Amino acid sequence: MRQGLLTAVICCALLGFGAVAVPALEIVYPSHGVFVARSDFLIIRGGKAPVLEAMTVTINGAKSELLDLSSPEYRAAFADFLILQPEWDKGKNAISVDAYIGGKVVANAVADIYFLGNDPTATTPKGYKPFVMHTPEKEGLCQPCHNMKPDKVQLSAESADKNPCASCHKRLIDAPYVHGPAGVFQCVACHDPASKPARYQISKSPAELCAECHFDKVEAYKKNKFVHGPVGVGLCLLCHDPHASSQPAQLLAPTNTLCAGCHDTVVKKGDHVVRGIFGQGHPLAAAVDPSDPGKSLTCGSCHDPHGGQGQALFRRGLTSRMQLCSICHKK
């Protein structure tokens, strides 16, 4: 009897000890094992029971100072979240977060992510997957501060102060050249608010979506005898950003940089088109394009990036090199 009572007391004590609250700490975005294309946010959730007082964040071995989360002003603005704007290294990034109460580390969270960087040809190694935000679970985390259930009227609003998408995503169009629908926050033109299991997935393939507005371009491409590879398989986003970029036509990088991402041998050999008496080839870049003085000389000055009547995809529907050369070289 006495031994049974002692056992019961010990069990209760152990259960009581096990019930001590363990601080919740979660790296919400980007979460472990995902790849991202933008260096925008690092979102950490600290938990409310018990309330964490401070955090340190270590990225690739570089540790931050102690970040105080305990002030009433901070708690009123951000509750139990810490939101930072990191600069990821291209490739793999290791994140480690320590949480503090009373000056002591009480919790740790880690994540390994992969940053593609501003490289349209970058590929992700095995083991990394795209980050998916708009699941019921993740939307529930954001619900206290953000409108995660906007109606059709709100989603059709054309200004950042009225459209709820802008509260998180307006930085997507913080660039000189903005895609039309994105510039007026018509996100649902491409993103389906009713998609499942995650909301706001694109409603069709990228090529199908592009063709709905750029149908005139599609009809023109159909008349070409030869089509540029990415166009032929519908990879518009291999060259174009669907939201905004620093380049005309929302290109992901300067024209020659994009072209060299696949056609690197042209740059390496250095004798493109012809080899002059001193061994040099035709210039691939110049401040002025003789065929169009208002623009600079690039690969696109001679080649149409979508297609053409000849295998070399010459502009203006030309098929002969001499025809093309004569545009600039009159004599």
N, C-alpha and C positions, 0 to 999 in steps of 0.2 A: 504493500500500500504506500509506504513511505517512499520506496524506490520509484513507484509509478508517479507519485506526486512530483518528485524531484525531476523526473524525465519530462513531465508536462511543463514544469517551470522553465527548464532549459530550452525546450522547444518554443515556448512562448517568447523567451528572450531572444532566441535566434530569429524567430519570425519578426519580432519587433525591430531587431537590428537590420534585417533584410528590407524592412519597410522604409528605412531612411531614404529620403529623396536623393536620387542621383541626378546631378545637373544635366539637363538636355542640351546638346550642342550639335548643330547640324550645318554642314556646308550645303546650302540650298542650290546655289548657282555660282559657277558651274559645278555640278556634282561629280562624284568619283566616276571615272571611266568614260567621260564624254569628250567630244571634240567641239571646239568653238571657232568661229571665223573672225570674231571681233573681240577686241580687248576693251570691254565696256564695264561690266560690273563684277564684283565679288560679293555675294549675299550670304550672310551667316546668321543663323537663328540661334539665339542663346537660351531660350526657355524661360519660363516664369516661376518654376518651383524646383529649387530655390532660384531667386533672382541673381544672375551673374553681375559682378561689379565691373569687370574689366576683361580685356582680351589682348593677346598678342597674335600677330599673323606672320608666319614665315613662308616666303615663296622662294623656292629654289635656294634655300640656305640663308637668304637675307631676312632678318627678323625685324619686325616693326618695334617701335616704342610701345609702352603700355598704353592701351587705348581705354579711356575711362567711359563706362556706360552707366554710371550710377547716379548722375545728376537728375533731378526732377525734370529739367528742361529736355534732356536727352530722352528720357523715358517717355515724355509726353509726345515727342516728335517721332521717335523710332521704335518705341516699345522695347521688345527684346531682340531687335534686329541690328546687325552691324552691316552697313553697305559701303563698300569701298570701290575705288576706280583704279584697278591694278594695271600694270604694264606687263603683259605676259611675254616670255621668251618664245620665239618660234619653235615649235616642236613640243616636247614633253615638259610639263610643269608640275612640280610637287608643292602641295599646299598643306600647311600644318597650322592649326589654330589651338591655342591654349586659353582656357577660361579661368578666371580668378575670382575667389571670394576671400576677403580678409587678407589679401596679399599672397595667397597660396593657390597653386594650380589645382583645380578640382575636376577639370574635364579636358579632353583633347579630341579633336576631330581631324582627319586627314583626307586628302583627295589627290589623285593623280589625274591630270587633264591634258589634252593635246590642243595646242593653238596652231591653226593653219596659217595665220598671218596673212598679209596682203599678197597672196600667191595663188592665182587661179589654177595652177597646175599641181598644187600640193595635194598629196594623198595621205590618208590616215592609216597608221599601222593597225594590225589586228588587235582587237580587244577594246577599241574605242567606238562609241556610238554617238549619234547626234543627240543634243539635249532637247527634251520635250517639256514644254512649260505648262500648257493649258490643260492639265489633267485636273479632275475634281480635288485630288489631294493637294496639289501645289496651289491651285487657285484659292483653296481654303486658307492657306498661309497668308496670302496677300489681301484677302477679303476685308480685314479690319481697316485698311488704309486705301484700298483701290476698289473701283467699281468693276467687279469681275462678272457682273451680269447686266451689261448694258442692253438697252432696247434698240430697235431698228432706227429710231430717230437719233439717238445718241451716236450710233455707229455711222450714220450718214453725215454727221456734222463735219464741216470742212475746215475747222480751225483747231489749233492745238489746245486752246483753253476750253473747248467744248467736247472734243472727241476723246473718249476715255483711253483709246489706244496710245495717244500721245503722252500720257503720264509716264509711260515706261519707254516707248519706242520712238520718240521724236528725234533722238540722236541718229536714227537710221538715215535721216534726210539732212543731216548737218554737213552738207557738202555743196559745192557750187552747181553741180549738174544733177537735177532732181527729176526722177521719173514722174510723169504727169499724175497718175492716180495717187502715188505716195505723197506728192506735194500738197494735195488737198485731203489727205487722210482718208481716202477711200480704200482702206485696207481690205474691206470685205468684197471688193471687186475681184480679188484673187484668193483671199483667205475665207474659208467657210466657217461661220460661227457655230454651225450645227454639226460639224464633223465629229466622229467618235473613233477611238476612245478619247483622243485629245481634240480639243476645239481649235479652230482657226488653222487647220491644215489647209494647204492649197487644194482647191476644188477639182482641179484637173492637172494634167502634166504641165510642166512649165511651157513647153512648146505650144500646147493647145491654148493656154491662157494668153501667150504672146500673140498668137494668130487671131484671137478674137478682136483685138484692136488694130494690129498691124497687118490686116488682111491684104492691103495694097502691096505691101512688101512681099507677102507670101505669093501673091499672083505673079509678081515680077520674078521671084526666084524660080517659079515653075517654068519660066520661059528660058532659063539657062540650060545649056547642054551639059555643063559641069557644075557641080555643087561642092562648096567647101565642106569638108568632113563633118565638123560640128553641126553645121546647118542641116546636113542630110539626116542626122540622127536626132535632131531636135535639142541640141545642147546650147541653147541661147545663153544660158547662165554661165557657160564656160568663159564667155567674154564680157557679158553685160551684168551689171548689178541691178536687180529689180527695184531698188529703192533710190539710191543716189551714189555718186562718186565724184572724184576730183577731176575726172576726164570727160570730154564731150561724148555724147551718146551713152553715158553711164558705163563706159568701159571700166573694167576692173583695174587696169593699169595703162600706162602710155602705150600707144599702138605698137611700137617696135618691141617693147618689153613683152607684150602679150604674144606677138608673133614668134618671138625667139623662145618662148616657153615650150613650143613644140618644134619649131624650125631652127633649132640651135646650131645645126651644121652650117647654115647660111652665114651666121655671124662668125663662127670659128674659122671657116675657110677663108673668108675675107676677099673672095674673088667672085662675088655674085654678079651674074649676067655676063660680064666681060672681064678679061684680065688685060690691063693697060701695059704699056711698054715698060713701066716701072713695077709691074706685078700687082698693082692695086686693082680692086674691082670697082664697080659702080657704087657711089655713096648710098648708104641706106638711110641716112638722115642729113638734114641741112636746115638752116633757118628759114629758107624760102623754097617753096615748091614752084619750079618754073612753069608747070602746067596750070597752077592755081596760086598766083602770087599772094593771095590772102591767107594761105596756109603754109605750114612747114612741111618739108619733104619727109615722108615716112614710107613704110612698106605699102600702106594704103594709097599712096599716090599712084602706084602702078597696078596694084592688085586689088580686086574687089574681095572683101572678106567673106562675102556670102556666096558668090558664084560668078560664072562667066560663060562665054561662048567657046573659049579655048581652055585647054587643060591647065594653063598657067593662071587662069582666072584674071586676065587683063581687064582693066576698066574700059568703059565706053563700048563694050561689046566687041573689042578688037581680038583678033586671033593671031596676028603676025607681030613678031618682035619689032620689025622695021617700022610697022605702022605706029607702034607705041613709042618707039624712040623718036620718030619724026615730030611728035607733039612738042617736045622740048628742043630737040636738035634739028633745027630747020635746015641746016646745011651739012 
